[in-house]
Amino acid sequence: MRECLPRFSIEELHDAESALASVRAHRPELVLMDVHLPGIDGLEATRRILEIAPGTTVIIVSLTNDWRYFRLAIEAGAVAFIPKDDLLEQLPPLLERLRHCGDGPMQP
């Protein structure tokens, strides 16, 4: 017998305004948000996403590995900051911890 998988969809958007519209329409459980976006940056987009859908978990990702962004990401309401170079290594265990431990801020 096949194990049932949860229903999910993945959407790639290229600016914060599109992400905000998608959050309004779909109320996702999880958003991976880049810091550097055209127009509104990812930190401000995170604040706005959490106003629209407070139950959404936001993880900030960035090409930069400047850990000052970790503090800024948490202040914006994200649960974590992951440099893109480390994403494939750090995202799976982070998602597993979030699944078991809730959505408080954490450093991968």
N, C-alpha and C positions, 0 to 999 in steps of 0.2 A: 504494500500500500504506500502511495506517495504521501510524503509529509506536506501539509498545507503551508504555503508561504504567505506572509502578510501582504496585503495589497499595497503597492507603492508606485510612485511615478517620479521621474527625474526630469527636471526642467533646467536648462541652461539659459541664463539671461545676461545681457551685456551692460545693463546700467541699473542704478538703484530704483529709478522710477518704474521700470518694468518689474523689478522684484517686488516692490510695494504693491503694484496692481495684482500680481500673482498671489501674494499673501492674502490680500483682500478677497480674492476669488476662491482660493483653495484651502486656506488655513492649514499650512503644512505643519507637521510635527518637527521637522528639522530643516534648517537653512545653513548651507555653507556659504559664507559671505566673504568676498575679497575686500581688502582694505581700500585699494586704489581703483576707483571707478570713475567714469566720466560723470560730470555733474556732482550729485551728492555722493560723498565718500561712504565707504562701507560701514564706518563707525556710526555716522548719523543715520544711515539706512537701518542699522541694527536697532537703534533707539526707536525709530519709527515703526519698524516691524513689531517690536514688543509692545508698542502702544496699540497697534491694530490687533495683534494676536498674542496676548501675554503668555499663552501656553506653548508657544513655539520655542524650540531650542535653537540657538544660533551659535555656530562655531565660526570664528574669524580665521581666514587663511590669507597668506600673503607671500609674495616673492621675497620680501625682506625677512631676515631672521633677527631683526632688531627687537629685542625683548621689551623695549619701552611700549611696543604695541600690545604686548600681553596686558599690561596695566590698563591701557586705553580701551582694549577690547572688553575687559571685565567691567570697567566703569560704564561702558555703553550697554552692558547687559548680556554680553556673550558668555557662554560657559567655558570657552577655551580659545586660545590662539595657537595656531599651528603654522609654522613656515611651510610653504609648498614643497620644498625639498624633502621635508619629513612627513608629508601627508600620508603616503601609502604605508609608512611604518607606524605612524602614531594614530591615525584615524580609527582603524579597527578596534584596538584596545580601548580607546577613548569611548567609542560608541558602546562597547560592552560594559564599561564602567557606568556610563550614563543609564543604560538599561537596568542595571542592578542597584544603582545608588542615588537615583534622582538627578536633578539638573542644577546642582550648585556649581559655582565656579571651580575649575580645576585646571591645573597645568599638566599637559601630557608628559 
